[in-house]
């Protein structure tokens, strides 16, 4: 499994050292838990293939392999997550505004 992960990373990154460092970091991060390891490797590979900014950031070593393991999804794909966070923030503001109105109507 680990050899396959390394090969997949190498085929995308074309940098054997970086591929190995990411694979080893993932193995240590997962503490040998096969399910966690597989999910993290799949996530990284998917994002390397489908997100050119993330690919460039990884190749430019903007993130260490250890940091890659703990990156929030929003840091990996800002364009995907920005509208989601904005929607949540809009809902939060509406709830806050409505709460203020209700409190005013109740004299609180």
FIKE-467945 format. One line per field, with one value per residue: residue number from 0; residue in one letter; x, y, z of N, C-alpha, C in turn. Coordinates in pm, 1 decimal, padded with zeros to 6 digits. Example, Ala and Ser with C-alpha at 12.3 -4.5 7.8 and 13.67 -1.06 7.14 Angstrom:
pos	c(0 1)
code	c(a s)
n.X	c(01319.0 01285.0)
n.Y	c(-00569.0 -00225.0)
n.Z	c(00780.0 00708.0)
ca.X	c(01230.0 01367.0)
ca.Y	c(-00450.0 -00106.0)
ca.Z	c(00780.0 00714.0)
c.X	c(01320.0 01290.0)
c.Y	c(-00330.0 00003.0)
c.Z	c(00780.0 00787.0)
//
This chain:
pos	c(0 1 2 3 4 5 6 7 8 9 10 11 12 13 14 15 16 17 18 19 20 21 22 23 24 25 26 27 28 29 30 31 32 33 34 35 36 37 38 39 40 41 42 43 44 45 46 47 48 49 50 51 52 53 54 55 56 57 58 59 60 61 62 63 64 65 66 67 68 69 70 71 72 73 74 75 76 77 78 79 80 81 82 83 84 85 86 87 88 89 90 91 92 93 94 95 96 97 98 99 100 101 102 103 104 105 106 107)
code	c(x x x x x x x x x x x x x x x x x x x x x x x x x x x x x x x x x x x x x x x x x x x x x x x x x x x x x x x x x x x x x x x x x x x x x x x x x x x x x x x x x x x x x x x x x x x x x x x x x x x x x x x x x x x x)
n.X	c(00082.6 00189.6 00402.2 00259.9 00121.4 00334.6 00430.4 00207.9 00199.5 00451.9 00414.9 00246.9 00375.2 00638.7 00873.1 01077.8 01178.9 01009.9 00765.3 00814.9 00859.6 00606.0 00449.8 00566.0 00518.9 00242.1 00203.7 00313.4 00146.6 -00098.2 -00055.1 -00018.8 -00273.5 -00466.1 -00703.1 -00724.7 -00483.0 -00516.3 -00739.0 -00634.0 -00417.7 -00559.6 -00710.8 -00511.4 -00391.6 -00612.5 -00660.4 -00415.6 -00428.6 -00655.9 -00654.5 -00490.3 -00362.7 -00314.5 -00147.2 00072.5 00146.0 00226.3 00438.7 00607.6 00679.0 00537.9 00400.6 00507.4 00555.8 00449.6 00275.3 00093.2 -00060.3 -00233.1 -00374.1 -00655.3 -00954.2 -01040.0 -00806.6 -00680.2 -00845.1 -00950.2 -01129.1 -01342.9 -01442.7 -01489.0 -01749.9 -01914.5 -01836.9 -01901.6 -02177.7 -02249.4 -02163.2 -02334.5 -02581.6 -02536.7 -02518.1 -02780.3 -02928.4 -02829.0 -02918.9 -03198.5 -03231.3 -03167.1 -03383.9 -03601.0 -03533.6 -03556.7 -03829.4 -03928.5 -03843.7 -03592.6)
n.Y	c(-00119.6 00128.0 00158.3 00178.6 00418.7 00597.1 00573.2 00667.9 00934.1 01019.6 00996.3 01208.1 01432.8 01422.5 01423.5 01253.2 01265.2 01451.0 01317.5 01088.7 01207.3 01314.9 01082.8 00942.5 01126.8 01114.5 00850.1 00856.6 01051.7 00917.2 00724.1 00460.1 00369.4 00218.1 00293.0 00573.6 00654.9 00578.2 00737.4 00997.3 00996.9 00954.7 01191.3 01389.1 01316.3 01342.1 01621.4 01723.0 01648.1 01785.0 02050.2 02313.2 02526.8 02426.0 02214.0 02360.6 02497.8 02283.7 02174.5 02395.9 02391.3 02528.2 02434.4 02220.7 01862.7 01759.4 01960.0 01948.6 01733.2 01828.3 02035.5 02244.3 02180.4 02414.5 02555.0 02404.6 02411.4 02689.6 02824.5 02649.1 02627.3 02889.2 03006.2 02843.9 02901.1 03173.3 03160.0 03034.0 03230.5 03441.3 03333.4 03315.4 03588.6 03669.6 03523.9 03635.5 03901.6 03859.6 03756.9 03978.5 04144.0 03994.5 03993.4 04268.2 04303.1 04156.8 04299.2 04257.6)
n.Z	c(00000.0 00083.7 -00096.3 -00334.5 -00289.5 -00278.4 -00543.1 -00687.9 -00596.7 -00687.3 -00965.9 -01010.6 -00899.8 -00994.8 -00853.2 -00668.4 -00405.9 -00274.3 -00304.9 -00150.7 00101.5 00156.4 00160.0 00378.0 00584.6 00589.4 00668.5 00927.8 01041.4 01038.7 01222.2 01155.7 01108.1 00882.0 00745.5 00793.0 00680.3 00407.9 00334.9 00366.1 00185.6 -00055.0 -00060.3 -00080.2 -00326.2 -00499.7 -00476.6 -00566.8 -00834.0 -00923.9 -00851.6 -00936.4 -00805.6 -00548.8 -00622.2 -00726.0 -00491.9 -00328.3 -00479.9 -00479.4 -00224.2 -00027.6 00185.5 00441.8 00432.8 00670.6 00754.6 00548.1 00623.7 00815.8 00712.6 00673.8 00487.7 00357.9 00319.0 00133.4 -00091.5 -00159.3 -00333.0 -00362.3 -00099.9 -00009.3 -00091.1 00065.3 00330.7 00328.0 00298.5 00538.3 00717.6 00643.8 00719.3 00995.2 01058.9 00994.8 01184.1 01418.0 01386.0 01381.1 01636.2 01789.8 01720.5 01823.7 02094.1 02145.5 02101.0 02311.5 02520.3 02622.4)
ca.X	c(00000.0 00275.0 00475.0 00164.5 00097.0 00454.9 00432.7 00102.7 00245.4 00562.0 00360.3 00184.4 00469.9 00764.5 00980.2 01080.7 01201.7 00886.8 00665.1 00849.5 00838.2 00460.7 00402.5 00613.7 00444.7 00106.9 00211.6 00331.7 00024.9 -00205.8 -00011.9 -00032.9 -00414.9 -00479.0 -00814.8 -00686.7 -00375.3 -00573.3 -00822.7 -00549.2 -00345.0 -00657.2 -00744.8 -00396.9 -00378.2 -00725.0 -00640.1 -00301.2 -00472.9 -00770.2 -00643.0 -00357.6 -00300.7 -00262.9 -00033.3 00184.7 00188.3 00298.9 00565.8 00690.3 00704.7 00472.8 00365.1 00589.5 00472.1 00378.8 00165.7 -00007.8 -00146.1 -00329.1 -00437.0 -00801.1 -00998.8 -01048.9 -00672.4 -00644.9 -00924.9 -01020.2 -01239.1 -01455.2 -01494.8 -01525.9 -01895.3 -01974.5 -01813.3 -01979.1 -02316.8 -02260.7 -02149.5 -02458.8 -02684.6 -02504.5 -02555.9 -02927.4 -02972.6 -02794.1 -03010.1 -03331.1 -03225.6 -03174.3 -03522.2 -03685.2 -03500.0 -03613.9 -03975.3 -03958.6 -03792.2 -03469.5)
ca.Y	c(00000.0 00246.4 00170.5 00225.8 00560.2 00670.0 00575.8 00759.3 01070.7 01048.5 01013.9 01341.0 01538.7 01407.4 01454.8 01134.5 01303.4 01510.7 01211.0 01005.4 01285.0 01324.4 00949.0 00913.7 01215.1 01060.7 00728.2 00896.5 01121.9 00820.3 00629.5 00324.9 00337.6 00199.5 00370.1 00715.8 00669.7 00570.3 00854.8 01116.2 00984.2 00978.7 01333.4 01463.9 01285.2 01405.6 01765.9 01750.5 01631.3 01868.9 02185.2 02356.7 02612.2 02334.8 02145.1 02454.6 02522.1 02165.4 02168.0 02508.1 02363.3 02626.9 02357.3 02102.5 01742.5 01745.6 02057.5 01897.4 01636.6 01894.0 02149.0 02248.1 02174.0 02548.7 02597.2 02326.0 02454.9 02811.1 02857.6 02560.6 02648.1 03028.4 03027.7 02771.6 02981.9 03297.5 03125.3 03011.5 03361.0 03513.9 03275.3 03356.3 03729.5 03677.0 03472.5 03738.8 04014.3 03817.7 03743.4 04115.3 04189.8 03923.4 04045.4 04402.4 04287.6 04100.0 04391.5 04202.3)
ca.Z	c(00000.0 00092.1 -00223.6 -00434.6 -00260.1 -00321.2 -00689.9 -00734.1 -00569.5 -00779.1 -01101.5 -01017.7 -00862.2 -01068.7 -00757.8 -00584.1 -00266.2 -00222.5 -00296.6 -00035.1 00224.2 00179.2 00197.6 00514.0 00675.2 00598.6 00748.3 01068.7 01083.0 01058.8 01326.7 01103.7 01086.3 00737.8 00692.1 00793.9 00582.7 00273.1 00310.6 00351.5 00058.0 -00162.9 -00059.4 -00132.4 -00468.3 -00568.5 -00482.4 -00654.1 -00972.3 -00961.0 -00799.4 -00981.3 -00703.4 -00446.0 -00683.7 -00728.1 -00353.1 -00280.4 -00553.7 -00434.9 -00082.6 00058.1 00304.4 00466.5 00428.8 00797.9 00754.4 00454.3 00692.5 00904.9 00644.8 00664.7 00347.5 00300.5 00278.7 00015.6 -00206.1 -00116.0 -00423.9 -00333.4 00035.1 00016.6 -00091.3 00178.0 00450.5 00316.0 00325.5 00683.0 00783.1 00616.9 00806.7 01131.7 01073.7 00997.6 01314.6 01516.7 01364.8 01425.6 01782.0 01842.4 01703.1 01919.6 02227.6 02156.8 02112.8 02444.5 02621.4 02682.7)
c.X	c(00087.4 00354.1 00384.0 00137.2 00215.0 00459.7 00327.5 00143.9 00357.8 00511.0 00294.9 00288.2 00599.4 00884.5 00980.0 01095.5 01074.5 00777.0 00689.7 00823.7 00689.0 00406.5 00442.3 00538.6 00303.0 00105.0 00225.3 00206.7 -00086.0 -00175.3 -00034.2 -00177.2 -00439.8 -00589.6 -00780.6 -00580.7 -00431.8 -00656.6 -00737.8 -00473.1 -00439.7 -00691.9 -00632.4 -00382.5 -00490.1 -00700.6 -00518.9 -00342.2 -00572.9 -00763.0 -00502.2 -00287.8 -00239.6 -00139.9 00090.5 00237.3 00269.3 00435.2 00662.2 00725.9 00654.8 00434.1 00463.6 00499.3 00391.6 00259.8 00055.3 -00107.2 -00256.2 -00396.5 -00588.7 -00840.6 -01005.3 -00912.5 -00627.8 -00718.6 -01012.4 -01141.9 -01363.1 -01522.3 -01540.8 -01677.4 -01965.6 -01957.9 -01892.6 -02126.5 -02339.9 -02254.4 -02275.2 -02572.0 -02662.0 -02546.4 -02707.5 -02983.2 -02947.0 -02890.6 -03150.7 -03336.9 -03235.2 -03317.2 -03615.3 -03658.8 -03559.1 -03765.7 -04013.7 -03909.1 -03666.3 -03351.0)
c.Y	c(00126.5 00267.6 00226.0 00375.6 00644.5 00681.9 00671.3 00904.8 01110.4 01074.7 01150.3 01450.8 01538.0 01449.0 01342.3 01169.2 01359.8 01405.3 01123.6 01079.7 01294.8 01188.8 00915.9 00999.8 01163.3 00935.2 00762.1 00965.9 01023.1 00719.8 00484.2 00281.1 00335.5 00285.0 00518.8 00744.4 00674.1 00693.3 00979.2 01111.9 01012.7 01126.9 01416.7 01441.0 01352.2 01555.6 01804.7 01743.6 01737.9 02013.3 02236.7 02445.5 02526.1 02261.1 02235.7 02481.1 02405.2 02157.1 02279.0 02497.7 02474.1 02562.7 02242.7 01979.9 01722.3 01840.5 02012.1 01805.0 01704.0 02015.3 02136.3 02240.5 02311.7 02602.3 02523.5 02376.2 02573.8 02842.0 02772.4 02597.5 02790.0 03050.4 02957.2 02852.8 03112.5 03272.2 03104.3 03144.0 03444.1 03463.6 03316.8 03500.9 03745.8 03629.2 03576.3 03857.4 03980.3 03803.0 03880.9 04169.6 04123.9 03973.5 04183.5 04393.9 04235.0 04189.8 04340.7 04286.0)
c.Z	c(00000.0 -00036.4 -00332.9 -00414.7 -00307.1 -00473.1 -00745.8 -00712.3 -00665.0 -00920.6 -01119.2 -00999.2 -00943.4 -00983.1 -00655.2 -00436.2 -00204.1 -00207.4 -00174.2 00095.5 00257.7 00224.6 00340.9 00616.1 00695.7 00685.6 00896.8 01122.4 01118.4 01169.5 01283.3 01083.4 00935.5 00677.4 00684.7 00688.6 00440.6 00239.8 00286.7 00219.2 -00058.9 -00173.7 -00120.5 -00283.1 -00548.7 -00584.8 -00566.3 -00801.0 -01016.1 -00914.7 -00829.7 -00878.8 -00592.6 -00497.9 -00682.3 -00587.6 -00298.5 -00349.2 -00512.6 -00287.2 00009.2 00191.1 00320.3 00457.1 00557.7 00805.1 00658.4 00524.2 00774.9 00841.9 00645.6 00516.8 00281.2 00257.6 00152.9 -00107.5 -00165.0 -00202.5 -00398.0 -00200.9 00063.7 00013.7 00025.3 00305.8 00446.4 00344.2 00475.1 00757.5 00762.6 00705.5 00952.0 01157.5 01079.0 01130.3 01422.7 01507.5 01414.2 01577.6 01847.0 01832.5 01806.6 02061.1 02248.2 02174.6 02251.3 02557.0 02691.0 02639.9)
//
